[in-house]
Amino acid sequence: MRYNKLARLVGGVAAVLLVAACSSGADNPTVAPTVAPAPATDAPSVAPAAPSVVPAAPEGTFTGRVHCRNVETPSDGDPDALYFTCNQVATDPRMAGTVELQWSLSSAETGQPFVAWGPSTVTNDQGSWVCNEAGMGVAEQTDPVYTRDVACVGKGENIGLSAWMHAISSIAPTDWAFIGWIAKT
């Protein structure tokens, strides 16, 4: 009985391989088809010249800095979260203003990696942005690097726009440099 099952299995695999070889267009199904080598190309003798003018950043792209200070937990706030008020400057005035930030932390043990997340708002004379943030770093590490990624939806004059930022700091969470963009949504 086992011999019959094994013989059928081997016969089935052989049939599948034969059909595959025949359908590949090869004249001899037992010989692999050959492929012509690609023609050789010469490497350029001179490197292309660097552009004389640096291209402008795409429309909607901005850079900036944000400086934060830790504030007291609001009476209705999460006692395990960290709260900050920040001053944000940006090359696009729509992203400049006051930032209110709340962070929840996965861990804050010295020398241990952590992730942080929470809501934030950016407010200025032109409207506001309601944002969600996620960040990561290592708590109180020598030569630390912290990162934040922020996704925002516009309010007020910014309705119909979304903004994204990537921020980095070596003194988290007080001073950040960022790059981002704004797009219609």
C-alpha positions in Angstrom: 0.0 0.0 0.0 2.8 2.4 0.9 4.6 1.6 -2.3 1.5 2.6 -4.4 1.2 6.0 -2.7 4.9 6.7 -3.1 4.8 5.6 -6.8 1.8 7.9 -7.4 3.5 10.8 -5.7 6.8 10.4 -7.6 4.8 10.0 -10.9 2.7 13.1 -10.2 5.8 15.2 -9.4 7.5 13.9 -12.6 4.5 14.8 -14.7 4.3 18.3 -13.2 8.0 18.9 -14.0 7.6 17.6 -17.5 4.7 19.8 -18.2 6.5 22.8 -16.8 9.6 22.1 -19.0 7.5 21.6 -22.1 5.5 24.8 -21.5 8.7 26.9 -21.1 9.3 26.6 -24.8 12.5 24.5 -24.5 13.1 22.0 -27.4 14.6 19.5 -25.0 12.8 19.4 -21.6 15.8 17.8 -20.0 18.1 20.7 -20.8 17.8 24.1 -19.2 17.2 27.0 -21.6 20.2 29.3 -22.3 20.1 33.1 -21.8 22.2 35.4 -23.9 24.6 37.5 -21.9 23.9 41.2 -21.5 26.1 43.5 -23.7 29.0 45.1 -21.8 28.7 48.8 -21.2 31.6 51.2 -20.6 31.6 53.2 -17.4 31.6 57.0 -17.9 35.1 58.5 -17.9 34.0 61.6 -16.1 31.6 61.9 -13.2 28.6 64.1 -14.0 28.9 67.7 -12.8 27.2 68.7 -9.6 24.3 71.1 -10.1 25.3 74.7 -9.6 22.1 75.5 -7.7 20.7 73.3 -5.0 17.1 72.5 -6.0 14.4 74.0 -3.9 12.5 71.8 -1.4 9.2 70.5 -2.6 6.2 72.7 -1.9 4.8 72.2 1.6 8.2 71.0 3.1 9.3 72.8 6.2 12.0 72.6 8.9 12.1 74.0 12.4 12.9 73.7 16.1 10.9 73.2 19.2 11.8 74.0 22.8 9.7 72.3 25.5 9.5 72.7 29.2 7.9 70.2 31.6 4.6 71.4 33.2 2.5 70.1 36.1 0.0 67.4 35.5 -3.5 68.9 34.9 -6.1 68.1 37.5 -8.0 65.9 35.0 -4.7 64.5 33.5 -3.2 61.1 33.6 -0.9 61.0 36.6 1.5 58.6 34.9 1.9 60.8 31.8 4.4 63.6 31.2 3.1 67.1 30.1 4.9 69.8 28.2 4.4 73.2 26.8 6.6 74.1 23.9 7.5 77.0 21.6 7.8 75.9 18.0 9.4 77.9 15.2 9.2 76.7 11.6 10.0 77.8 8.1 6.3 77.4 7.3 4.4 79.8 9.6 1.4 77.4 9.7 3.5 75.0 11.8 4.9 77.7 14.2 3.2 78.4 17.5 2.6 76.9 21.0 2.6 73.1 21.4 0.8 71.3 24.2 2.1 67.8 24.5 1.2 64.8 26.6 3.4 61.7 26.6 2.8 58.2 28.0 5.9 56.1 28.4 6.5 52.4 28.2 9.4 52.6 30.6 11.7 55.3 32.0 14.4 53.2 33.6 17.8 54.7 33.4 19.8 53.2 30.4 16.7 51.4 29.1 15.0 52.0 25.8 11.5 53.5 25.9 8.7 54.4 23.6 6.5 57.4 24.1 3.2 58.3 22.6 0.3 60.7 23.0 -1.7 63.6 21.7 -0.4 67.2 21.0 -1.8 70.4 19.6 0.0 73.2 17.7 -1.8 76.6 18.0 -1.1 79.9 16.3 -3.0 82.9 14.8 -3.9 81.0 11.7 -5.5 78.0 13.4 -4.4 74.8 15.0 -3.3 71.2 14.4 -4.5 68.2 16.3 -1.7 65.7 16.4 -0.7 62.2 17.5 2.9 61.5 18.3 5.1 58.5 18.8 8.7 58.6 20.0 11.6 56.5 21.2 15.0 56.7 22.9 17.0 55.5 25.8 16.4 57.2 29.2 19.2 59.3 30.6 21.9 57.8 28.4 25.3 59.4 27.6 25.1 60.8 24.1 21.4 60.0 23.7 19.4 60.3 20.5 15.6 60.6 20.7 13.2 60.6 17.8 9.5 61.7 17.4 7.1 61.2 14.6 4.1 63.4 14.5 0.9 63.2 12.3 -1.4 66.2 12.4 -4.9 67.2 11.1 -5.5 70.9 10.5 -8.2 73.0 12.2 -9.3 76.6 11.6 -7.6 78.0 8.6 -5.7 74.7 8.2 -8.9 72.6 7.6 -8.3 70.2 4.7 -4.6 70.0 5.4 -2.5 67.3 7.1 1.1 67.7 8.4 3.8 65.1 9.2 7.0 65.8 11.1 10.1 63.8 12.0 12.0 65.3 14.9 15.3 64.3 16.5 17.0 65.5 19.7 20.0 64.7 21.9 18.4 66.5 24.9 14.9 65.0 25.0 12.3 66.1 25.5 13.4 69.8 25.7 15.0 70.7 22.3 14.1 69.1 19.0 15.0 69.8 15.4 12.5 68.6 12.8 11.6 68.3 9.1 8.1 67.8 7.8 5.6 68.5 5.1 2.0 69.8 4.7 -0.3 68.4 2.1 -4.0 68.6 1.2 -6.1 65.7 2.4 
